[in-house]
Amino acid sequence: MMKTQTEIIKQGYEALINSLGVADTIRFIQYFSPGKGDYTTERHQWLDRETLADVLMKMQELPEDSNQYDEIIK
């Protein structure tokens, strides 16, 4: 018999928790959360106000160690 989507999700969460523990499972899921809202509309709200040069300048002002994905890459 084929499993339902709900059963597969429940089994997947259980496997993650058994393997990673609760805290690390939450951290893992946060990386893949689809979020909410309309990214395209929200993106245009700030992109239409700023030039590429403005965005580049802001990026250059960030501290070098501000990469939130360093943990994943290492």
N, C-alpha and C positions, 0 to 999 in steps of 0.2 A: 504494500500500500504506500502511496506517495505521501510524503510529509507536507503539512500545510506551511505556508510562509511563516506563520506565527511560531510553529514548532521549530523550524529551522533557525529563526532568530533567537529563540530561547536557548536552543542547544548551542548556538554560536556564542552567546553571552556566557553560558556556563563553561564552555571550553576556554574562553579568554580568562575568566575569573580563576579557573583552576590552574591555568598556566601562568598568569601574570599577577594574580591577586586583584582585589577590588580597586585600589588606588591606581595602579598602572593600567588596568583595563579602562578606567575612566579617562586617563591621559591618552591612551591609544584611540579611543572612540572620538575624543575631541579633535584629533587631527583629521578625521574623516567625516565630521558632522557637516551636513549640507547647509546648515544655518537657515536663515529666513530672510525674507525681503526680496526685492528685485535688484539684483546686482547691477544690471545694465543701466537701469534708470538712475540708481544712486551714483554709479560711476560717472555718468554724464553730468550729474549735479556738481561735482567738483572738477571734473576734467574740462568742462566748458568754461570754467572761470580761470583756469591756470594754463600757462604756456608750458611747453615741454622744458624750456629753460628753467621755469619756476620749480617744476617737479625735480629736475636734476639737481638744482641748488639745494633743495630740501633733503634729497638723498645724500648729498655730500656732507651735509651738516650733521647727519646721524653719527653716533659713536660707532667705531668699527666693530665693537662686540655686540651690536644690537640685533644680530640675525637670530630670529626666533627659531630657525630651523637647524641651527648648529647641532643640537642634540640628536636630531634625526640623521644628519649627514655623517657624524662621527661614528 
